[in-house]
């Protein structure tokens, strides 16, 4: 397995992975309508290009020996002073439990340390099982956050952080 940085022309890979992962990750948490709305809002090519251009998100994918994409991570250095935010970290369901998510996290941690960051933080849905994964990595809940995303939907999240 390799972790590689993608270029803007490869954002379709991120979209395809999100559409493969989200229904299983959020199918029991969100309605089908909200799931569809959020995928279109956050993972259209236009939305991803905006994150790339304006928000300065950095995207990496994990690929197997045959160059098949298995998961991805996006992050932003100095999202807050000396803090990196992981905006997205997802792996295909069949790769969960293999250490792939952990490898993606450690990749971000390495980049954060190279850039003199003091902590990494992220948002996680309060009902998402990934919360336990983050706790195993040392993340702690620092606050709760409800974010209006339009169309009468909200994201009901924990903000979790780990010092590095």
C-alpha positions as CSV (number, residue, x, y, z in Angstrom):
1,X,0.0,0.0,0.0
2,X,1.2,3.5,-0.9
3,X,0.0,6.9,0.0
4,X,0.3,9.4,-2.8
5,X,-0.6,13.1,-3.2
6,X,-3.1,13.7,-5.9
7,X,-3.3,16.6,-8.3
8,X,-6.4,18.6,-9.1
9,X,-7.1,16.5,-12.2
10,X,-7.6,13.4,-10.0
11,X,-10.4,14.8,-7.7
12,X,-12.8,12.3,-9.4
13,X,-11.0,9.6,-7.4
14,X,-12.0,11.4,-4.2
15,X,-15.6,11.7,-5.4
16,X,-15.8,8.0,-6.3
17,X,-14.4,6.9,-3.0
18,X,-16.8,9.1,-1.1
19,X,-19.7,7.8,-3.0
20,X,-18.5,4.2,-2.2
21,X,-17.9,4.9,1.5
22,X,-20.6,7.3,2.7
23,X,-23.7,5.1,2.3
24,X,-22.1,2.5,4.6
25,X,-20.6,5.0,7.0
26,X,-23.7,7.1,7.4
27,X,-26.5,4.9,6.2
28,X,-27.7,4.2,9.7
29,X,-27.2,7.9,10.9
30,X,-28.6,10.0,8.1
31,X,-31.7,9.8,6.0
32,X,-31.2,8.8,2.3
33,X,-32.2,12.4,1.4
34,X,-29.7,14.0,3.7
35,X,-27.0,11.5,2.5
36,X,-27.7,12.4,-1.1
37,X,-27.7,16.1,-0.3
38,X,-24.4,16.0,1.5
39,X,-22.6,13.9,-1.1
40,X,-23.7,16.4,-3.8
41,X,-22.8,19.4,-1.6
42,X,-19.4,18.2,-0.4
43,X,-18.2,15.8,-3.1
44,X,-19.2,17.3,-6.5
45,X,-16.1,18.1,-8.6
46,X,-17.0,21.8,-8.2
47,X,-17.0,21.5,-4.4
48,X,-13.8,19.6,-4.3
49,X,-12.1,22.1,-6.7
50,X,-13.2,24.9,-4.4
51,X,-11.6,23.1,-1.4
52,X,-8.5,22.6,-3.5
53,X,-8.3,26.2,-4.7
54,X,-9.7,28.4,-2.0
55,X,-9.4,26.4,1.2
56,X,-6.0,24.9,0.4
57,X,-7.0,21.4,1.3
58,X,-4.3,18.8,0.5
59,X,-5.5,15.4,-0.7
60,X,-3.8,12.0,-0.5
61,X,-5.0,8.7,-1.5
62,X,-4.0,5.2,-0.4
63,X,-3.6,2.8,-3.3
64,X,-2.8,-0.9,-3.4
65,X,-0.2,-2.7,-5.4
66,X,-2.4,-2.6,-8.5
67,X,-3.0,1.2,-8.0
68,X,-6.6,0.7,-6.9
69,X,-7.7,3.5,-4.6
70,X,-8.5,2.2,-1.1
71,X,-9.1,5.4,0.9
72,X,-8.2,9.1,1.2
73,X,-7.5,11.9,3.5
74,X,-7.6,15.7,3.2
75,X,-6.2,18.1,5.6
76,X,-5.3,21.8,6.0
77,X,-2.2,23.0,7.8
78,X,-2.6,26.0,10.1
79,X,-6.4,25.8,9.9
80,X,-6.1,27.3,13.4
81,X,-2.7,28.7,14.6
82,X,-0.3,25.8,14.8
83,X,-3.1,23.3,14.3
84,X,-3.8,21.0,11.4
85,X,-7.4,20.0,10.6
86,X,-8.2,16.7,9.0
87,X,-11.3,17.5,6.9
88,X,-11.8,14.0,5.5
89,X,-10.5,10.6,6.2
90,X,-12.3,7.6,4.7
91,X,-11.4,4.1,3.7
92,X,-13.3,1.5,1.8
93,X,-15.4,-0.7,4.1
94,X,-13.5,-3.8,3.1
95,X,-10.2,-2.2,4.3
96,X,-11.5,-1.2,7.7
97,X,-9.6,-2.9,10.5
98,X,-6.5,-3.3,8.3
99,X,-4.6,-0.3,9.7
100,X,-5.1,1.8,6.6
101,X,-7.0,4.6,8.4
102,X,-4.2,4.7,11.0
103,X,-1.6,4.9,8.2
104,X,-3.4,7.9,6.7
105,X,-3.6,9.6,10.1
106,X,0.1,9.1,10.7
107,X,0.9,10.5,7.2
108,X,-1.0,13.7,8.2
109,X,0.8,13.7,11.5
110,X,4.1,13.5,9.8
111,X,3.2,16.4,7.5
112,X,1.9,18.4,10.5
113,X,5.1,17.9,12.5
114,X,7.2,18.9,9.4
115,X,5.3,22.2,9.5
116,X,5.7,22.8,13.2
117,X,2.1,22.1,14.1
118,X,1.2,21.5,17.7
119,X,-2.1,19.6,17.3
120,X,-4.4,17.9,14.9
121,X,-8.2,18.2,15.1
122,X,-11.3,17.0,13.2
123,X,-15.0,16.9,13.4
124,X,-16.9,13.6,13.7
125,X,-20.6,12.9,13.7
126,X,-21.7,12.2,17.3
127,X,-23.1,8.8,16.2
128,X,-20.3,7.8,13.9
129,X,-18.4,4.7,15.0
130,X,-15.2,6.3,13.8
131,X,-15.2,8.3,17.1
132,X,-13.8,5.2,18.7
133,X,-11.1,4.9,16.1
134,X,-10.0,8.5,16.8
135,X,-10.0,7.9,20.5
136,X,-7.6,4.9,20.0
137,X,-5.3,7.4,18.2
138,X,-5.3,9.7,21.2
139,X,-8.0,12.2,20.1
140,X,-10.2,13.7,22.8
141,X,-13.4,15.5,22.5
142,X,-12.8,19.3,23.0
143,X,-16.3,20.5,22.2
144,X,-19.6,19.8,20.5
145,X,-20.7,21.6,17.4
146,X,-23.9,21.8,15.4
147,X,-23.3,23.1,11.8
148,X,-26.2,24.2,9.6
149,X,-25.4,22.9,6.1
150,X,-28.6,24.1,4.4
151,X,-31.8,22.4,3.2
152,X,-32.9,22.1,6.9
153,X,-30.0,19.8,7.7
154,X,-27.3,20.0,10.3
155,X,-24.1,18.2,11.2
156,X,-24.2,17.3,14.9
157,X,-20.5,16.7,15.6
158,X,-17.8,16.4,18.2
159,X,-14.7,18.3,17.6
160,X,-11.8,16.0,18.6
161,X,-8.1,17.0,19.0
162,X,-4.8,15.3,19.7
163,X,-1.6,17.1,20.6
164,X,1.4,16.0,18.5
